[in-house]
Amino acid sequence: MIRLLENTLAFVRGLAADQPALGQLKSVLQWALEIRMKGGLPTLPAENTSLRDALLNNTRYISRLMDLNELMGQLIEKAKSEGSIRKDLPTEVVLFTVYARSCDPTLDYLRMGEQYTDDQVIHFLLTTCFDGLH
């Protein structure tokens, strides 16, 4: 989990600064979903109490998580100021929505049906996360 956070931090820090914030957020989620497709992203730690407890007691993990939350929060605030994310949504809500989508079991169900390609599944999850269902 620490290695995953470190890889995620490296990815976020490496995003093109001239790209709009919403595009950067979409890139982060797409990257996470691609990692998940390869089996490299576990389910949410909140669903596994022993894993959650171990992680919450690991200062290295908490430090990396706080760093990632700060970077993602900055991207969300920038996207709000650019008008691409609703300003009335708390940053924390948007942050946890993106995190939850990266671990969403919808990905697994859509893959099991074998009706869609992996790229299509990722597109569907990105679209519903950032564009909604309207």
Short mmCIF file of the C-alpha atoms (twelve columns), coordinates in Angstrom:
data_MODEL
# 
_entry.id   MODEL 
# 
loop_
_atom_site.group_PDB 
_atom_site.id 
_atom_site.type_symbol 
_atom_site.label_atom_id 
_atom_site.label_alt_id 
_atom_site.label_comp_id 
_atom_site.label_asym_id 
_atom_site.label_seq_id 
_atom_site.Cartn_x 
_atom_site.Cartn_y 
_atom_site.Cartn_z 
_atom_site.pdbx_PDB_model_num 
ATOM 1   C CA . MET A 1   0.000   0.000   0.000   1 
ATOM 2   C CA . ILE A 2   2.882   2.362   0.761   1 
ATOM 3   C CA . ARG A 3   4.493   1.573   -2.578  1 
ATOM 4   C CA . LEU A 4   1.163   2.181   -4.293  1 
ATOM 5   C CA . LEU A 5   0.850   5.568   -2.592  1 
ATOM 6   C CA . GLU A 6   4.411   6.462   -3.542  1 
ATOM 7   C CA . ASN A 7   3.754   5.493   -7.166  1 
ATOM 8   C CA . THR A 8   0.538   7.510   -7.125  1 
ATOM 9   C CA . LEU A 9   2.342   10.538  -5.689  1 
ATOM 10  C CA . ALA A 10  4.990   10.245  -8.413  1 
ATOM 11  C CA . PHE A 11  2.283   10.059  -11.067 1 
ATOM 12  C CA . VAL A 12  0.393   13.088  -9.715  1 
ATOM 13  C CA . ARG A 13  3.585   15.125  -9.333  1 
ATOM 14  C CA . GLY A 14  4.512   14.250  -12.918 1 
ATOM 15  C CA . LEU A 15  1.298   15.567  -14.474 1 
ATOM 16  C CA . ALA A 16  1.689   18.361  -17.014 1 
ATOM 17  C CA . ALA A 17  1.181   21.633  -15.136 1 
ATOM 18  C CA . ASP A 18  -0.290  23.304  -18.218 1 
ATOM 19  C CA . GLN A 19  -3.126  20.743  -18.433 1 
ATOM 20  C CA . PRO A 20  -6.469  21.895  -16.965 1 
ATOM 21  C CA . ALA A 21  -7.048  20.592  -13.439 1 
ATOM 22  C CA . LEU A 22  -10.047 18.477  -14.471 1 
ATOM 23  C CA . GLY A 23  -7.910  16.797  -17.112 1 
ATOM 24  C CA . GLN A 24  -5.286  16.072  -14.480 1 
ATOM 25  C CA . LEU A 25  -7.900  14.580  -12.142 1 
ATOM 26  C CA . LYS A 26  -9.224  12.420  -14.975 1 
ATOM 27  C CA . SER A 27  -5.665  11.293  -15.736 1 
ATOM 28  C CA . VAL A 28  -5.154  10.253  -12.119 1 
ATOM 29  C CA . LEU A 29  -8.363  8.215   -12.064 1 
ATOM 30  C CA . GLN A 30  -7.637  6.664   -15.452 1 
ATOM 31  C CA . TRP A 31  -4.147  5.693   -14.269 1 
ATOM 32  C CA . ALA A 32  -5.577  4.178   -11.065 1 
ATOM 33  C CA . LEU A 33  -8.195  2.214   -13.022 1 
ATOM 34  C CA . GLU A 34  -5.543  0.895   -15.400 1 
ATOM 35  C CA . ILE A 35  -3.472  -0.216  -12.390 1 
ATOM 36  C CA . ARG A 36  -6.596  -1.853  -10.973 1 
ATOM 37  C CA . MET A 37  -7.221  -3.706  -14.238 1 
ATOM 38  C CA . LYS A 38  -3.763  -5.240  -13.825 1 
ATOM 39  C CA . GLY A 39  -4.537  -6.322  -10.260 1 
ATOM 40  C CA . GLY A 40  -2.339  -3.665  -8.676  1 
ATOM 41  C CA . LEU A 41  -4.963  -1.732  -6.730  1 
ATOM 42  C CA . PRO A 42  -6.696  -3.391  -3.768  1 
ATOM 43  C CA . THR A 43  -10.190 -2.785  -2.522  1 
ATOM 44  C CA . LEU A 44  -10.728 0.105   -0.134  1 
ATOM 45  C CA . PRO A 45  -8.905  -0.445  3.165   1 
ATOM 46  C CA . ALA A 46  -12.099 0.557   4.982   1 
ATOM 47  C CA . GLU A 47  -13.612 -2.769  3.868   1 
ATOM 48  C CA . ASN A 48  -10.782 -4.741  5.500   1 
ATOM 49  C CA . THR A 49  -10.558 -3.833  9.172   1 
ATOM 50  C CA . SER A 50  -7.236  -5.560  9.869   1 
ATOM 51  C CA . LEU A 51  -5.627  -3.861  6.869   1 
ATOM 52  C CA . ARG A 52  -7.146  -0.516  7.833   1 
ATOM 53  C CA . ASP A 53  -5.890  -0.802  11.412  1 
ATOM 54  C CA . ALA A 54  -2.392  -1.752  10.276  1 
ATOM 55  C CA . LEU A 55  -2.257  1.149   7.837   1 
ATOM 56  C CA . LEU A 56  -3.551  3.694   10.329  1 
ATOM 57  C CA . ASN A 57  -0.725  2.700   12.684  1 
ATOM 58  C CA . ASN A 58  1.948   3.088   9.981   1 
ATOM 59  C CA . THR A 59  3.407   6.612   9.997   1 
ATOM 60  C CA . ARG A 60  4.978   6.219   6.549   1 
ATOM 61  C CA . TYR A 61  1.616   5.275   5.063   1 
ATOM 62  C CA . ILE A 62  -0.192  8.131   6.817   1 
ATOM 63  C CA . SER A 63  2.457   10.607  5.671   1 
ATOM 64  C CA . ARG A 64  2.128   9.530   2.028   1 
ATOM 65  C CA . LEU A 65  -1.653  9.545   2.253   1 
ATOM 66  C CA . MET A 66  -1.661  13.088  3.636   1 
ATOM 67  C CA . ASP A 67  0.687   14.197  0.835   1 
ATOM 68  C CA . LEU A 68  -1.595  12.655  -1.784  1 
ATOM 69  C CA . ASN A 69  -4.713  14.151  -0.214  1 
ATOM 70  C CA . GLU A 70  -3.068  17.585  -0.279  1 
ATOM 71  C CA . LEU A 71  -2.036  17.307  -3.947  1 
ATOM 72  C CA . MET A 72  -5.430  15.995  -5.010  1 
ATOM 73  C CA . GLY A 73  -7.176  18.665  -2.925  1 
ATOM 74  C CA . GLN A 74  -5.155  21.341  -4.724  1 
ATOM 75  C CA . LEU A 75  -6.188  19.908  -8.098  1 
ATOM 76  C CA . ILE A 76  -9.830  19.847  -7.016  1 
ATOM 77  C CA . GLU A 77  -9.677  23.453  -5.803  1 
ATOM 78  C CA . LYS A 78  -8.036  24.478  -9.082  1 
ATOM 79  C CA . ALA A 79  -10.751 22.647  -11.058 1 
ATOM 80  C CA . LYS A 80  -13.381 24.492  -9.034  1 
ATOM 81  C CA . SER A 81  -11.736 27.841  -9.769  1 
ATOM 82  C CA . GLU A 82  -11.596 26.907  -13.471 1 
ATOM 83  C CA . GLY A 83  -15.323 26.193  -13.349 1 
ATOM 84  C CA . SER A 84  -15.055 22.511  -14.250 1 
ATOM 85  C CA . ILE A 85  -16.193 21.171  -10.850 1 
ATOM 86  C CA . ARG A 86  -19.148 22.541  -8.913  1 
ATOM 87  C CA . LYS A 87  -17.988 25.000  -6.279  1 
ATOM 88  C CA . ASP A 88  -20.747 23.972  -3.859  1 
ATOM 89  C CA . LEU A 89  -19.313 20.463  -3.498  1 
ATOM 90  C CA . PRO A 90  -16.888 20.190  -0.586  1 
ATOM 91  C CA . THR A 91  -13.384 19.283  -1.729  1 
ATOM 92  C CA . GLU A 92  -13.413 16.288  0.612   1 
ATOM 93  C CA . VAL A 93  -16.543 14.913  -1.089  1 
ATOM 94  C CA . VAL A 94  -14.966 15.191  -4.535  1 
ATOM 95  C CA . LEU A 95  -11.713 13.669  -3.260  1 
ATOM 96  C CA . PHE A 96  -13.422 10.639  -1.743  1 
ATOM 97  C CA . THR A 97  -15.624 10.246  -4.826  1 
ATOM 98  C CA . VAL A 98  -12.523 9.933   -7.021  1 
ATOM 99  C CA . TYR A 99  -10.864 7.552   -4.540  1 
ATOM 100 C CA . ALA A 100 -14.023 5.423   -4.305  1 
ATOM 101 C CA . ARG A 101 -14.391 5.227   -8.076  1 
ATOM 102 C CA . SER A 102 -10.837 3.852   -8.330  1 
ATOM 103 C CA . CYS A 103 -11.892 0.906   -6.123  1 
ATOM 104 C CA . ASP A 104 -15.485 0.623   -7.348  1 
ATOM 105 C CA . PRO A 105 -16.698 -2.983  -7.763  1 
ATOM 106 C CA . THR A 106 -18.522 -1.823  -10.908 1 
ATOM 107 C CA . LEU A 107 -15.236 -2.359  -12.732 1 
ATOM 108 C CA . ASP A 108 -15.188 -6.023  -11.708 1 
ATOM 109 C CA . TYR A 109 -18.840 -6.617  -12.614 1 
ATOM 110 C CA . LEU A 110 -18.464 -5.036  -16.049 1 
ATOM 111 C CA . ARG A 111 -15.323 -7.053  -16.741 1 
ATOM 112 C CA . MET A 112 -16.981 -10.320 -15.639 1 
ATOM 113 C CA . GLY A 113 -19.740 -9.833  -18.179 1 
ATOM 114 C CA . GLU A 114 -17.113 -9.693  -20.952 1 
ATOM 115 C CA . GLN A 115 -19.422 -7.394  -22.914 1 
ATOM 116 C CA . TYR A 116 -17.001 -4.439  -22.836 1 
ATOM 117 C CA . THR A 117 -13.290 -3.992  -23.383 1 
ATOM 118 C CA . ASP A 118 -11.119 -2.779  -20.521 1 
ATOM 119 C CA . ASP A 119 -10.797 0.584   -22.263 1 
ATOM 120 C CA . GLN A 120 -14.585 0.875   -22.501 1 
ATOM 121 C CA . VAL A 121 -15.002 0.041   -18.811 1 
ATOM 122 C CA . ILE A 122 -12.460 2.706   -17.863 1 
ATOM 123 C CA . HIS A 123 -14.220 5.208   -20.124 1 
ATOM 124 C CA . PHE A 124 -17.593 4.423   -18.514 1 
ATOM 125 C CA . LEU A 125 -16.200 4.897   -15.001 1 
ATOM 126 C CA . LEU A 126 -14.460 8.150   -15.909 1 
ATOM 127 C CA . THR A 127 -17.582 9.469   -17.615 1 
ATOM 128 C CA . THR A 128 -19.944 8.656   -14.773 1 
ATOM 129 C CA . CYS A 129 -17.506 10.069  -12.210 1 
ATOM 130 C CA . PHE A 130 -16.787 13.379  -13.918 1 
ATOM 131 C CA . ASP A 131 -19.797 13.929  -16.199 1 
ATOM 132 C CA . GLY A 132 -22.553 12.316  -14.134 1 
ATOM 133 C CA . LEU A 133 -25.549 10.459  -15.466 1 
ATOM 134 C CA . HIS A 134 -27.474 13.323  -17.099 1 
# 
